[in-house]
Amino acid sequence: MQQQTVATAPYGAWHSPVDAALVASHDGHPEYVGTVGEEVWWTAPRPAEGGRRALVRRRTDGAEVPVLAPPWNVRSKVMGYGGTPWAAVDRASGGPLVVFVHFADQRLYVHEPDAPAGGPPRPLTPLSPVGEGLRWADPVIHPDRGEVWCVLEEFTGEGPTDVRRVIAAVPLDGSAAGDRAAVRELTDDRHRFLTGPRLSPDGRRAAWIVWDHPRMPWDGTEVVLADVAKDGSFTGARVVLGGPDEAVAQIEWAEDGALLAATDRTGWWNLHRLEPAAEEAGGEPAAAEAGGEASAEAGTEAWGRAGRPVALCPREEEFAGPLWKLGHRWFAPLSGGLIAVLHGRGAATLGILDPRAGEPADVPGPWTEWEPTLAVNGTRVVGVAASPHSGHEVVELDVCTGRSRVIGSAHTDAVDPAYYPRPHLRTFTGPDGREIHAQVYPPHNPGHSAPDGELPPYVIWAHGGPTGRAPLVLDLEIAYFTSRGIGVAEVNYGGSTGYGRAYRERLRERWGVVDVEDCAAVAEALADEGVADRHRLAIRGGSAGGWTAAALPHRHGAVRLRHRQLPHPRPGFLGHRRHPRLRVVLHRIAGRPARGGGGPLPRALSAVPGRPDRRALPAAPGAGRHHLPAGAVRAVPGGGLRPRHTARLPHLRGRGPWLPPRRYDDPRPGGRAVAVHPDLRTDQIRCAHPGTAEPSGPELHWRSELTPPPAPRIVGREPLPAAVAGAWPQGGEPETWLLSVSGYTATMDAGAPARILDAGERERAAKFVRAEDGERYTAAHMGLRELLGAYLGLAPSDVPFTREACPGCGGPHGRPAVSGTPLHFNMSHAGDLVLYAFAGVPVGVDVEKLQPASVVDQVAESLHPKERAELDALARADRPAAFARCWTRKEAYLKGLGTGLSRDPAVNYVGTGLTPVPVGPWTMTDIPVDGAVAVDGAVAGGSGYAAAMALLSSSPHA
C-alpha cells in the first residue's frame, strides 16, 4: 500500500473532501422507532425527496422499504417541536394498519399498506380554518374500540396563544374526517400541555403527564391518573406524582400493573416504581366478584392513596432527559419484569435493568449515544444509536443472547474515515471551581500537518440549549472544520442536561451569564494549555446558544474571541447547527416567559464593552454571504472577500453587536448596485457601491424615499368594484379592500348569512368555540362573496368556490379559488379587521395585531437568521412593529405560494425594516390599515395593526 504524502500547510488551509454539499446531505437521522408484529418501523430523513420524513419498515427478510411514497411526510408540528407522528398495529388478516400525521396539512390519516386493493391513505380528522388548525401527536391505536387516542392541539383563534390541548379519541372509520364533533375529547383543557395517555395492562386506567406555564417540562410536571369507563371515557382524574419542583419525564405501565416513572425527585432523573395502596391487592379481587362498581371504587381509592415512589436504581446518573417532543422514550418495560433503560452522565448508553438487583447490565457495542426512542417486542429491544465513528443507526438487542446488531439505516462512510474528527472528553474548571463538561476535537487530516510552532485556531460551539447537550457522535459539520485544520470545542455549559438537576439549574436567573462564563473558561483553558492559538479563537451558537455567541466576544478580555479566518459551509455562524431552518421554538412549549430565564436585554448588553474586529476574511469554498456578529463581508466572484462597513446602532453605541448590510440594485436611471447599511432604529441608511470600503453619499430616510401604497378601500363605505370582463385588465394593479367586522356586523341583515353563505360555510361558522370567532368568520366570508360577486358579475351566493391542489401532497385542499376565472384573491383577518386582495396573478395578504415585545421575543425564533439579527439589534420598544412588518410579509408570501405555514417561515428573507425585500419573482408591499374608517364612522383599523401583500410578478428580482 502506498503511503500517503503529508503536506505541510498552515492550520485552516488544509484540503479536505468534506465539503458543504456532503454535510447538508447527511443532516437528520432515524427517529420514532416502533415494532409492528415482527417488523421494525421508523421515520427517516429523505433530503433528496423534498426533505420529507419517510416512514420506513424493515421486513422480516431484512429489506427496508418505505411505507408511504412521496410526497407523504410523516411529521407532527404539535407544540412546535412535534412528537411521535405514527402508530401501527399488526392484524391477523390484511396486514398492518397505520395511522400517521401528514406534515403538509397536519391531519391524521389511516393506511393499509398491504391491502390487496391498495389505495391511498384516507383522512381521519378534519381541517380547521381557525388559526393554525388542528394538530395531532403521540397516537395509540385501540382496535377493540375502533379508535386512535392521541394529543390534540386545537387553535381557537388567530393568535399564537389561542390554543387548547386535550387527549382525544378519533374514530378509525373516517367519520371525523369532515366532522369535528365526531372527535371525542377524553380530558378537559385545564392544563396548557400534556402527553398522550398510557393505558394500564388491564385497560382500566390511563395515565399521562401535564404541566403549565411558567414551568417547563424539565422544571415541574405532574402525573395524572384516571379510570377508564366501559364507554372509553376518563373519570376520577387525580394527580399521583410530581409537582412544581419535580419533573417527571416519562411514564409506562409494568406488566404487573405498577406505574413506572422517570422523575428527578432525587436530583437526578432516576427510574421509580409507584404502586397502589396495599389494600387493593387483597380487597379488589373479592369486590370484583361481587360487582364491577365496587371493584372500580376500591381501585380508585387505593390508587388515590398510592405510596411514596420507590427508586429502582438510585444513582447520580440520568435515566431520562428534557421532554421537548411528545413520545420520547428513555425506558421500556420488558416481559418478566426487566426494563430496557438509557442511562449515564452526559452520554447515554443502553442497559437492561433488573429491578430486583438494582443494577443495569450495559449492552456491548461501539455506540456512545442512544436517542430517546426505545421499542420492545418480546425479548428484543430496538433503538437508534451512534458513535464518534458512525452515524445514527437502528440497532436491535436480543436480551436472551445479549447479541446486538445494526438492522436499519446502517452507517456507510461518505469519505475516508481517516478524515473523521477524534473527540476528547474533557472536564474544565470554571468560576467558583465549578465543573464544565466539553468535547474537544483537535484538527485532524491524514494528508496535512502544520508548520512547527504554529497553534491551531479553535471554534467554541455553544449548543442550542438552554437544556440541550452536545452529543458524542460523528458529525460531518465538525469534520468540515477539523479536516481543514480548525479545532472545535463543544461546551455543555451550565444548564445542559445529562449532569443532574443542580447542573441544569445553574442557568436559572443567570441565562446569558453562566453559559457565557463557561464558554469563556473553556476558551481560556485551551489557550493557556497551549492547545489553541489565543489570537484565533471564535465562537458560534444557534437558538439559545446564539445569544451566548453574540455576547461572549465582548465580555471577557482574557481571551479575545473573534469571527475571522474561518470558512464555513452555511450562510452564517448564528445558524442552528443541526437544524438550519429553525422552527418556532418558544411559542408552543414556552409560549410565555419561562421560569428562571435571564435578565432584560438592555441590562445584559450594558456589560458588553469594546468594539468588534472588522478585518476581512479569506475566501470560503462554497460560501455566499457571511453575516457575522463581529462584522460583515461579501464573497466576490473570482475569489476573495471584500469588507463591508457595518452600521453601528445608536442605542447600542459602545456595546455592539453590529448589523450587517444588504445589497440592493438601484432602480433609478443610471443607478448602480449599492450596499445598504440600515439603522433600524432611526430608519436611516447609508450606501456604498461594491468595491468601496466605506459608505458614501447622503443619508437617506427610508420613509421619504418610498411612495406609500394606496390604502385599501373600505367594504360598506365605498361602491363595490366594477365587473372585470373575463380577465383582470392587462397591467392592472392589484386591489385591496378592508372590512371592519364590528361595523359590518352592526349593519348586516340578520337573514343575510342564510342567503349568501353556503351550507358548508354556515356549518363551519357554527362550530367555532368562541362566538366572536364565528362572527368574524361569517363577516369575512360574506364580504368576500360580495366583492367576488361584483368582480365577476354574479350574485354573492352564486360565486363558485373550489380548492386548488395542495402544494404539499397534491390533494384537493389547497388555497381557495373561483372556478372558471383567472381572477386571483386572498383574505386574512385579525381582531376587528378583514383584508382582501384581488389580482390577475397569484396574490397573498396578511393582517396581524401588533404583539407585545415579550411575545415577539418568544416567536422570533421562527424568522430567518438575518431577520432575528435585525430584531436583536433594535431597542425593545421598536421590536413589535418591526416583527409585525416582517411576519405579515412572510405569511402573505406563504399564502400566495399556497403552502401557508407548512413551509418553514425561516427559509426566506423578507426583512424587518421599512423596505420589504422581494423573494424571487414575488414582490412585497406593506399595506396601511391603521386608522381606516368604517361605514359607521368608527375606526376599523385603529392602531396596533400591520398588513402586507405579496404579488407574483413576471420576472424575478435580483
N, C-alpha and C positions, 0 to 999 in steps of 0.2 A: 504494500500500500504506500502510495506516495505521500510523504509528509507535507502538510500544508505550510506554505510560507507565511511567516508572521511579519507583517509590515509595521513599521513604527510611524505613528501619526498622533497628533495631539488629541486629547480627550475631546469628544464632541464632534470629531471629524472622521470617525471610523465608518467604513462602508458596511451596510447591513442588508440582508434580504428581507427583513421585517419592515414592510412599508405600510403606508396608511390604508391601502386597499385591503391588505391582509388583516390588519387589525379590525377594520369595520366588518369584514365578512365573518369574524368569529365572535361577534358580540352576542350575548344571550346564552342560555343553557337550558337543559330539560328541567321541567317543573311539574308539580301536581301529579305525582306517581300514584297509581291505584291498581288493584288487581280485579280482574273480571273473569270469574271462573279460574281457569289455569293460565290465562293470559295476563300480561302486564301492559298497562296503558300509561301514557304520559303526554304532556304537551311539550312541543319543541319549537324553537325559532326557525323561521324559514326566510332569511334575508332576501333570497332571490325570488320569492313569491310575494312581493309587496310588503315584506316584514311581518307577515301574519304569524300567529301561533297555531301550529298544526296539532291535531290530536292524533297520536301515533299508537298503534297496537303491536305488540310482539306476540306473534302466533306461537303455538306450541312447537312448531318446527323451527323456530328461531328467526323467521322472516319478520322484518319491520315494515309495516305498511301503514299509510295514512287512513284514518277512519273517514275523513271528510276531504273532498277535493277543494282546491281553491275556487272561490275566494273565501270560503268559510274560515273564520278567525275565532278561535276558542279562547276568549279572554273577557274577564269581567272588569268593570270600572267602579264597583262599589267602594265608597269611601276614598276614591281617587287612586288608591294603590291596588284595589281589586282583591280577589280571593279565589278559592277553588272554583273553577268555571265549568266543571263537568262531573257527572256521576253516571255509572252504568251498572246494570245487573245482568247476570247470565240467566238464560231461560232454558227450560227443558226442550223447547222446540222454537224454531225461528231465529235462533242466535241471540246475541246480546241486544239490550235496549239501552240507548244512551240518551241522556238529557244534557244539553250544553248551552252556554251563553255565547251568542254571536256578537263580536265586538262592535260591528257597524251600527246595529240598532239596539243592542243590549237586551234583546228578547231571549227567552228560553225557547229552545227547540228540542224536539224529540226525533230520534232517528233509529232505524233498524238496518244496520249496515249489511247484515247477512240475509235480509228478507229476499225470497226468490223474486218477488215482483219489483224489487228495487224501489226507486222513488226518492225524491229529495227530502231533506228534513222538513218537519211540519212545525209551525209555531205553536207554542203552548200559552204564551202570555200576550196581552195586548200592547199596542203602542199608546203613549200618552202625549197629548200636546202641551202639557204643563211643564215648564222649566226644562230640565234635562230628562224628563220622562221617568220610566221605571227601570230599575236595575236589580240584578239578582246575583247571588253568590252562595257558595258553600252548600250545594244541593245534596240531598239524600233521598233516594228513591224508595218508596214503600209500595211494592207491587200489590200487596194484600189490600191496601187501602185505595189503590188506584191513584196515588198522589206522589208528588215530589215536594219535600219540605226544604225550605231554604230561607235565606235572609232576603227581604225585600227592602229596597231603598226607593222611596217614592217622593218625588218633588211635588210640593203643594203650591208653589209659586215660582216667580222668575228669579228670586234672589238665591245666592249660593247657600244660604242657611235655611231656606224654605224647604225643609226636607224632614221626613219621618222614616224610621226604620222599625220593622217588625219581623217576626218569624211568620211565614205564610205557607199555606198548602196549596199547590197548583194541581188541578186535575190533569191526568195523563191523557185523557181522551180529547184534549184540544178545545174543550168547551169554554175555556177562559181566553182563547186567542183573540176574541173580539168583545169580551165581556169582563171588565174589571171586577164586577160584582161576583163573578164565579170564583175569584181567588179568595180562599178562606184564611182570615188572619187568626193566628194561634196565640198571639200575645198582643198587648196594647203597646202604645208608642211612648210610654213614660220615660224610657231610657234613650239617650242620644245614640248609643252604639251598642251592638250586641252581635254575638256569633250565632252560627247555626246550631240547632238542638242536637244533642246526643241522646239516643233512645236506649233505655236500660235493656238488658238481655231478655227480660220477661215482657217488655213492651209496655209496662205500666207507668213508667216515669220518664221524664225528659229533663235534661239539664243543659244550661247554656251560660255564657259569660256576658256580663253587662258592665258598662262604665259610662260616666258622664263628664262633661266639661266642668271644671278646668282640668280634671285628671286625664292623663294619658294612659294607655293600656299598660305601660310599664310603671306607672305611679300607683294606681289602685284600681282593682276590678272586683266584682262580686260574682259568685256562682249562684244562679237561681235554679231551684228545683221545683217541678210541678208534676202533678198526677195527670195521666193521660186517660180521659174518659173513653167509654166504648165508642162514642161517635168521633173520636180523634181530637176533641177539644182539650185544652190545658186548663186545669183547675188547681186551686190551692197553691199558687206560686209563692215561694218563700226563699229567702237568702240563707244559704247553708255554709258559705265560706267566703273569705275575702273581706275587704274593707278599704277605707281611704288610703291606708299606707301598706296595703298588701296586694301585690299584683299576681293574680292567677292567670297564667298564660295559656294553659290547655287543660281540658278535662276529657276523660274517657271512662267507660264502664269496664270493670273487670268481669270475667265470666261468672264470678260468684255473686255479682250484684253490688259490690262495693264501688265507690266512686274514686277514681284516681285523679290527682290534680298536681300540676307543676306550679308551685307557689313559692314566692320569695319571703315568706314569713320569718325565715331564719336569717335573712340577709343574702341568701343565695337561692336561685331557682332550683329547688330540690323537689323530688317526687314524694308525694304524700298519699296516704290512703284514708278515706273518710267512710265510716260505716254508720248505719242507723243504730238507734239505741238497742241494747242487747235484748230488751223485751220482745222485739219484733221477731227474733229468731224462734222463740218458743211460742209466742202468742198468736202470730199471724196465721200459721197453718190451720190451727183449730178454728179461728174465726173464719177462714176461707171456706172450711167445710160447712160451717153454719150458715154462711151467706156472704156474698161478694161485698156488700156495702160495708159490713163490719170490718172485713179484711182490709178494704181500702182505707177506712178511717184509722185503723190501727197502724197501717204502714205510714200514713201521713204523720200521725202523732210521733211515731218512732223516729222518722227522718227529721222532724222538727226538733227533736232532742238529740240530734247527732252529736257524738262526742268530739273531742279535740282531734284534729288530723294527726296521723302518725307518720313520721318521716321514714321512708323505706330505705334510703341510703344517704344518711346525713353526711354531707361533705361540703367543703368550701370549693365547690365546682358548680357550674351552671348545667342544669338539665333542661333548660328552655331558653327563650330569648324574647325580644320585644315583639308584640303581636301587631305587626304592620299589615299583614294580609290575613284575611279570614281563611281558616283552614290549615294554617301552619301546624305541623305535627312533629313534635320533638320526641314523642314516645308512642309506642303502640303495644297494647297487651297481646300476648300470645296465649294459645291454649296451654293448660296445665299450670297457669299462674306466672309464667315467665313474662318479662316485659322487655321489649327492644327499646333502648334509650340512646339518645345522643347526649354526650356529657363531656366536660372538660373545662379548663381555664384558658380562655382565648379560643383556640381552635377546638372544634368538637369532633369526637370520634364515636363510632357505633359500638355499643356494648349490649350484652344480654344480662339483665338483672334478675337474679333470683331473690325475691323479697325475703325469703326465709334466711338466706345467708347474708343479705345486705351488701353484697359486693358485685359489681358488674364484671363480666368477662368480656374483654375487648376483642373486636374482630381483627384478625391479622390481615395485612394488606398494605399497599403503598399509599393509601388515601389519607390525607391530613385534614380534610374538611368534608362535612356532610351537611347537605341542605335540610331544612326542617320540612321534609316531605316523606315520611315513612309510611309504608303499607305492609300488611302482613296477610298471609294466606297459609293456613296450616302451620307448618314448621318453617316456612320461607319468610324472610324479611327483605323488602326491596327499598332502595333509596337512591339518592343522587349524591355522588362523591367526586372529589377532585384532589389533586396534589400539586406541588410546585413543578412537577414534570409532566402532568397530564391535565387536560381539561375535564369538565364535568361529564360523568358517565352514569348510566343506570346500572346499579350494582345489586346483585342478589346474594343473600346469605342463607345457607341451609343450616338451621340451628342444630339438627341431629348430627350432621357430619362435620360441622364447623368450616365447611368449604365456602369460599366467597368467589364470585366471578362477575365479570362485566357481561351484561346481557343486552344492552342497548346504548345507542349514541356513543359507540366506542371511540375513544380518542385516536386520532391519526395526526402524525406530525406534519404540520404545514411547511415547516422548514427544518433544517438540520437541528436536532435538539442541542447541539453544542452552542447554539445562539441563545438558548433559554436562560433567563436570569436565575441566579443562585442565591436564595434568601438566607439571611442570618437573623435568627430571633434574638432580640435584644431587650433588656430592661434598663432604662436610663433613670437617672435621679433628677427630679425636678425641684422646684421651690419647696421649702419646708421638708426636704428629704423624701417627698412622695415618689412612688414608682410611676414610670411612664413606659408603657409597652409599645414596641415598634418592631417592624420588619425592615431590615436594611438589605438593599440589593446593590452590590458594588457593580461598577462597569464590567462587562464581560463580553468578549468577542474572540473566538479562536483564531481569527486572522489578523488581529491587531494587538499592539501594545503601545503604551505611551512612552514618551521620552523620559529618561531618568530624571528624577527630581520633580516631575510635574504631578500635582494633585488634581483629582477629578472634580468637575462640577457635580452638584447634587441638587435634586428637586425634592423638597419636603411635600408629601401628599397628605392633606387633611381630608379624611373621608367625609361623606355627605351626612353623617350623623343627624342630630346630636347623639342618638343611641345606636349608631351603626358600629361596624367593626370591619377593618380591612382583612379579608380572608387570605389564608395562606394557600394560594392556588396559582397555577400557571395563568399568567395574564400577559397576552401579547402586547398590550399597551405599555406595560412596564418593559417588556423586551425591546420595544421600539427605542426606548431611552438607553437602557443598559448596553444594548448591542452597538450603540453609537458612541459609547464612552461617557455616558451621563448616569451617575448613580441615582437611586431612588430610595427614599426612606418613608415608608408608610407608618404614620403615627396613630396609634389607638389612644388618643388623648383622653383625659378625664371626662367622663360622660359616656364613654364607649361601653358596650355590653360585652359580656364574657368574663368579667372580673368581679362580679358581685355588685350588690345594690349600693354599697358605700362608694365604690369607684364610679358607678353610674351617676350618683347624686353629687359628685364633685362639681358638676356643671350647674346645679340648681342655684339660681340667683347670680351665677357667675359665667353665663354664656358670653363669649367674647373676651373673657379674662383667662379662665383655666385652659381652654383649648389653645389660646394664643401663647400662653406661658409654656405649655407642654411642647408645642411645636418648636418654639424658640429654644427650649432646653435641648431638644434633640439636635437641632442645627448647631448650636454652640458646642455640644459634646463631640459631634463628628468633626468639627473644625479643630477643637482642642486636641483631639486624639490624632490629628494628622491624617484622617481618613478623607476629608473633603477640603477643597480649596475655599478658604474663608471668604474670598472675594468673588466666588462664582457659586453662590447659593441662590436658589429660587424656591418659591412655594406655589402650590396650586391647590384648588379645592372646589367642590361643587356643592350646591344646595347649602346646608348649614356650614359646610367647610369653606364655602365661598367667602363668607364674612371673615373667617379666620385668615384666609389667604389675602384678603384685602387689607386687613388690619395689621398683620404681623410685620410686613416690611418697614413700618414706620414707628413701631412701638418698642423695639429692642435694639439698642445701639451696639451691643457687644458683637453681634454678627449682623451684617447688612444683607438682607435678602432682596434680590432684585429679579427682574424678568429680563434676562439678556442672554444671548448666545445659546438659545435653546430652541432648536427646531421642534415642531410639534405637528402631529397628524391631524389635529382638529382645529377649528377656527380660533379657539381661544383658551386660555388657561382656566377660565372660570366656568367652563362647561362641566356638566356632571360626568364623571369618569366612566361610569358603566352605562349610563342612560343619557346620551347627549340630548335627546328630545324629552326633556324633563316635564312630567305632567303635574297637574295641580296636586300639591302635597298637603298643604296645611288647611285647605278649605273644606276638607272632609274630616279626617281624624282630628285635626287641630283647628277646627273652624273658628274657634275663639282663642284668645291668648292662653297659651299653655302654662300650666303651673310650673313655677321655677324657672322662667325664662330670664333673659338678660335685661339690662337696664335700657333706658331710652337711647336711641341712636345718637342724638347730639351730644349727650354726656359721654358716650363711648368714644366718639370722634374727637372730643376735646383733648384726649390724651394722646393724639397721634401727631407728633411734630415732624418736621423735616419735609423734604420735597423729593419726588421720585427721580430716578435716573431716566434720561431721555435719549440715551445714545442708541445708535442703530443696531439692529440685529442682523446676523448673516442670513443668507437665503436658506429657506427650508424646503426640502423636496416635497412637492405636492401641496405646498402651502398657498393659500389665497391671501386673505387679510387677517392680520393678527389684531386682537383687541385686548390689550393687557392693562391691568390696573396701574402699572407704573409708566405707561406711555402708549403710543400707538404708532404703528408703521404699516406700510402698504407694500406688497410684493410688486415689483416692476417687471414686466415681460423682458426676458433676456437675462434675468438674473439680478440678484441684489435686492435690497430693501431700502427705501428712502424714508427718512424720518418725517413724520407729520406732526406739526405743532398741536399740542393738546390744550383744550380750553380749560383753564382753571376756574372753578366756580366761586363766585364771591362769598357764598355762605359757608364755603369750606376753605377759605383762604388761609394759607399757612398750615393746612392739615392734609389735603388730598381727600379722596382719590381724584383722579383725572378722568375726564370724559373723552373718549376717542372721537375723532371727527368722522364725517361721512363724505363720500364723493358723489357729486351731482353733475349732470350736464346742464349747462346754462342755455335755456331755450331762446334767449334774446338774439337778434341778428348779430352775427359775428362773435357770439359768445363761445367761451371755451369751457372745457370741463374744469370744475373747481373742487377743491377740498373744503368742505363746510365745517366750521368749528362752532358748535352750538353752545350757548349758555342757556340752559333750560329754565333758569330762574328768572332772568331778565328778558327772555325771548329775543336775544340778540345773537347775531352770527358774525364771524369774520371769515373771509375767503382767502384761499391761497391756490394758485394754479399748480398742478403737478410739476414736480421738479424744483420748486422753491422750498426753502427750509422753513420760512416763517410766513404767517398770513400777511396779506397786504390789502390795500383798498379800504373803502369806508365801512364802518359798522352798519349793518342792515338790521332793521327791525322786521321780524317775520310778518307781523300783522300789517305793517304799512306796505309791504311788497306784494301782498296777496289780495286778489279780488275775492271778497267773500261770496260764497254760493248763495243763490236766492233762497229765501225762507220758504218752507213748504206752504202750500195753500191749506186752508182750514176747511175740513168737512163740515158742512152745515152753514158756513158763513159765506162761502163763495160758490158761484154756479158750478154745477157738475161739468166735467170736461166734455168736449165735443167728440163725437164718434170718429174713430180712425178707419178709413176705408180699406179694409183688407190687410194693411200692414202699417207699422209705425212709419211716420214720414222720414224719407231719406235724410240722414244727417240731423234728424230731430233730437233735441236734448231730452234726457230723462225728466220725468215729472214726479215730484214728491208731494204727498198730502199728509196732513196731521189731523188726528181726531182726538178730542177730549172725551174720555169715557163718561165722566160725570155730566158734562154738558150735553152729550149725545143722548145719554140715558134719560136725562130730565125732560127732553122734548120728544122722546120716542113714543109712538103709539103702542099701547100695551099689546095689541094684537099683531104688531109688525113682525116679531120673530117667527110666529107661526106661518105668516105669509111669505117671508123672504128666505128663511133658512130651511135647509132640507132636513129630513128626519135624523140623519147621522149627526149633523151639527147640533140639533136641538138635544139629542141624546148625550153627546159629549158635554155640552154646557151644563146639563143636569147632574153630571157625575162629579163635578168639582167638589172638593172637600169644603172650601170656603165660598160663601155666597158671592163675595166681591170678585173672586176669580172667575166664577161663572158669568157675572155681569160683564166683566172685561172681555171674555171670550165672545159673548153674544154681540156686544157693540162692535168689536173688531171685525167679526165676520160679516155683520150686516153692512158696515161701512165698506168693506172690501167688495161685497156683491154690488152695492150701489155704484161704486166707482168703475168696476169692471163692466157692469151693465151699460153705463154711459159710454165708455170707450168702445164697446162692441155693438152698441145699438140694440141691446137686449134688455128685457125686464130683469131686475136683480135675481129673481127666483129662477130664471132660465139660464143663468151662467153655467156652462157645462164643465165643471171641475174634473180633473183627472190627476193622476200621480205619475211623475217621470220615474224612470228606472233608478233604483238606489245605486249610487256610485260604488258602494262597498260590495254588495252582493248581487246586484242586478235585479233584485226583487221589485215588485210594484209598490214600493213605499218610499219613493224619493220625494223631492220637493213638489209642492202643488203646481199645477199648470192648468191652462184652459185648452180644451180640445179644439183642434181645427183652426188655430190662430197663432201667428208668430209673436203675439204680444207677450212680453215677459213682465212678471211682477214679483214683489216680495213684501213681506209685512213683518213688523216687530212691535211689541208692546211692553211697556214697563210703567208701573204706577198708574197715573191717570192718562198716559199718552199711548196712542197707537200711530205708528209711522208706516206709510205706504210708499212704494216706488214703482213706477211703470216705465218701460223702455222697450226698444226694439231689439235689444241684446240682453243676455243674461245679466241680472242685477241682484244685489243683496243689500239689505238695510238692517240696522240695529239701533235701538234706543235703549239707554240704561239710565237708572238713577245713580247719581254720584254716591259712592260709599265712603264711610269714614276711613281715615288713614289706617286704623287698626285692621280693618277688613282688607284694605289694599295690601298691607304687609303680608297677610296670610295667603292671598290668592296670586300675588305677583310671581310666584314660582312657575305659574303656567305660561309665562311670557318667554319670548325669545331672549337669550342671554344678553344681547345688546340692549334690549328694552329694560331688562331688570337692572342693568348697569346705569341706564339713564335715570330710572326711578330712584335708585340708591343715591345718586348724586344730587337729588333735589332736597330742598327743605321739606320736612314732614307735612307742612300745611299745603304744599304745592302738589303733593303726590296724588290726591284723589282726582283732580281734574286731568292730570297727565295720564293716569291709569285709565280713566274713562275714555279719553280720546283714543288711546291705544286699543282698548278692548272692543269698543264699538267698531272701529275699522276692521279689527281682526275677525269679529264674528260676522260682520257684513260680508267680508270676503269669503268666509267659510260657507255662509248661507248661499252666496252667489255660486260657489262651486257645486252646491248641493250636498256637501258632506256634513255640514254642521260640525259640532264638536267631536264627532267620531274621528275627525282628522286632528292631529295634535296641534293645538294653537301655538306651540313653541317653535314650530318649524319655520314659519315665515316672519320676516321683519317688516313691520308697518310703521314703527316709530311712535314716540310719545310726545314729540314736540308739536308745534302748530302747523307744520307742513307734513301732510301724510306722505308716506313712501309707497310708490306703486309696487305691486307684486307681479312680475311678468307682464302679461297683457291687461292686468286689472289695475284700474285707477281708483284711488280712494278720495272721497270728498267728505269733509266734516259738514254735517247739516245743522244749521242753527235752529234750535227748538225752544230755547228758554224765552219765556215772555210771549209766546204765541197766544193770540186772543181767540177765545172760543165764541160761538154764536151768541151766547147769552151774556157776553161781556166779561165772563170770568176768565182767569188766566189758566190756559191749558198747560203751557209749559212751565210757567212759574220760574223757579230757579232750581238748580241742582240736577239737571239732565244733560246728557251728551248723546249725540247721534252721529251716524256715519253711513255713507253709501259706497258700495263697491260696484264698478261697472266694467264689463268686458269690452275692451277697445279692440280695434282692428289690428294693431301692431304692438308687439311687446316693447316695454320700456327698457332702456339700457340699464 
